[in-house]
Amino acid sequence: MTHRLASVPAGGSGTPEATRETVLRAAATLLATDSGASLAEIAAAAGVGRTTVHRVFPTRADLLSALALRAVELLSSAIAEARPEEGTAPEALERVIEAVLPHADELRFLDAGPEVWDLPQLQDAWWSITVSLDALVERGQREGTLRPDVPAEVVVEAFTGMLWGVWQGVHDGRVAPATASRHVVALVLAAVTVPKGAASR
């Protein structure tokens, strides 16, 4: 069966960068519903020839690596747009969750396998993201809104692990996307915030 994505302009605008973006967008959309789609099917969905796809992404691993790098860039942008440095830490955490969960389909490409995570640029980008979240948690601990008895890096790992699981649940259809953010916010804040009236140490 040949897939064709109406939202993807056939062939891009002719520049290598536009063609690459067209293929990536088509691949992300198609692989979200058919994880076993071949490069030939992705080419058809993008409206380009197979040789064009192979020229941009010689192997399927190259394509998955590019999708993972694109996903981590999207995640970084979503967190930045959530303004984690503003307001109280619980408020900032809520904004971060609400900003990243709608991108569940794109972000699942971060789980593309060890060959992807061996890429230095992906490791550097992920490190930058975790450092920014560490800083958010540490700020909350200093201001007395987040519990100080758990190291910031543990809070961040638990937080990202929960997000990762819910992303997959949204993708699999087990978790309703319309309410996912609200439930994750409730769970995360219940686990890490200092109860009102409690003295932080």
QUICORFEN-V441805 format. One record per residue. RES is the residue in one letter. OMEGA is omega as a letter, one per 30 degrees, with the letter a starting at -180 (none if undefined). BURIAL is 1 if it has 9 or more other C-alpha atoms within 8 Angstrom, else 0. Layout:
res-><RES RES>
omega-><OMEGA OMEGA>
burial-><BURIAL BURIAL>
This chain:
res-><M T H R L A S V P A G G S G T P E A T R E T V L R A A A T L L A T D S G A S L A E I A A A A G V G R T T V H R V F P T R A D L L S A L A L R A V E L L S S A I A E A R P E E G T A P E A L E R V I E A V L P H A D E L R F L D A G P E V W D L P Q L Q D A W W S I T V S L D A L V E R G Q R E G T L R P D V P A E V V V E A F T G M L W G V W Q G V H D G R V A P A T A S R H V V A L V L A A V T V P K G A A S R>
omega-><a l l a a a a l a l l a l l l a a l l a l a a l l a a a a a l l a a a a a l l l l l l l a a l l l a l l a l a a a a l l l l l l l l l l l a a l l l l l a l l a l l a a a l l a l l l l l l l l a a a a l a a a a a l l l l a l a a l a l a a a l l l a l l l l a l a l l a l a l l l l l a l l l a a a l a a a l l a l l l a l l l a a a l a l l a a a l a a a a a a a a a l l a a a a l a a a l a l l l l l a none>
burial-><0 0 1 0 0 0 0 1 1 0 1 1 0 0 0 0 0 1 1 1 1 1 1 1 1 1 1 1 0 1 1 1 0 0 0 0 1 0 1 0 1 1 1 1 1 1 1 1 0 1 0 1 1 1 0 0 1 1 0 0 0 1 1 1 1 1 1 1 1 0 1 1 1 1 1 1 0 1 1 0 0 1 1 1 0 0 0 0 1 1 0 1 1 1 1 1 1 1 1 1 1 0 0 1 1 1 1 1 1 1 0 1 0 0 0 1 1 0 0 0 0 1 1 0 1 1 0 0 1 1 0 0 1 1 1 1 1 1 1 1 1 0 0 1 1 1 1 1 0 0 0 1 0 0 1 1 0 0 1 0 0 1 1 1 0 1 1 1 1 1 1 0 0 0 1 0 0 0 0 1 1 0 0 1 1 0 0 1 1 0 0 1 1 1 0 0 0 0 0 0 0>
